[in-house]
Amino acid sequence: MRVQKLTGSAIFCAVLSALNLAAASAKENLNVAAVHNAPQELALKARIEALVDQYKLEKWLYTKDIRVDKDVWPPHSHPVLTLGVRTTMPDDDIYLVGSLLHEQFHWNMVLNAKFMPDETTALVQAKFPGLDPRQPKGAGNESSTYSHVLVCYMEYKTLAGIFGEATALNAIKSLPFYTGIYALVSGKKNQEVIEDLLRQEEVSF
């Protein structure tokens, strides 16, 4: 049997082609729907699709079905990940990427966490007792506040990996919600504890 040797350039071209095909496949599977086809929804839909491509967000898309709804606020992850439109909120890349990732990491926890939600709440609360559940520091109730610790941590660390630590820190500090949770997850002393909690949950990101 005849074996053909590949040159370095041929190997490079083959690898590049495979990567382009993988990226194209991931993009094709992304389903961003504008619920009312309103202009602001269509603009945000196009922006999300562009950001996924620009910042290579495919690895963090635990659900590919995303809705954009001008009548929904705040955004939510379930049953279908839905992002709202608000002119009063920031419009820069890091805010929009963070909003998408935040809801995606809720999906990560639902799909991949070892423990049930109430068990997760108990685990996190044992490590960080006394978090204020009241908005804007918390998520409105105790259970949601503690479950958001892991979600907000994954969001923050992923933003830091994409945009840089200082930019990510400034971004989360400027948000008008979950202020106590973001302060907690950005604290260096807390991050090893949170990483250990994620290992117990067998959740990676």
Secondary structure, DSSP 8 states (H G I E B T S, - for coil): -------HHHHHHHHHHHHHHHHHHHHHH-EEEESS--HHHHHHHHHHHHHHHHTT-GGG-S--EEEEETT--S-B-SSSEEEE--TTS--SHHHHHHHHHHHHHHHHHHHH-SS-HHHHHHHHHHHSTT---STTTS-SSHHHHHHHHHHHHHHHHHHHHHH-HHHHHHHHHT-SSSHHHHHHHT-HHHHHHHHHHHHHHT---
